[in-house]
Amino acid sequence: MQWNLRMRAAQAGIWKSTEMRRRLAEAGLQISAGKMSALWTGTPTTVRLDDLDVICAVLGCTPADLLICEPDKVAAHRRQAQATGGSGSTGTPAPRLGRHTSIPPA
């Protein structure tokens, strides 16, 4: 997914993150400077649906305008997984490294 907040904000005449933050606050969404910076400068890993709803209302757009699908990237990941014997070739999901779960108590 591509995060398109800055382009949609520019189309709405909002050129600075401080202006966007002010407008979000007027709409009832208080965002910290750090979170606003993350939303403005990059692709956030998560966005609360309630926050997305307010962002869309302020910009006069839909979530589809802010989240742009990139099917070429999905296809490239699939090809890479198949080439390396990952989840695409056997139907078994590959383990996620770094996401350890605890063992239940005995």
PyMOL commands that set and color helices and strands:
alter all, ss='L'
color gray80, all
select helices_A, chain A and resi 5-11+17-26+33-41+49-59+63-66+71-83+87-90
alter helices_A, ss='H'
color red, helices_A
select strands_A, chain A and resi 2-3+67-68
alter strands_A, ss='S'
color yellow, strands_A
deselect
rebuild
show_as cartoon
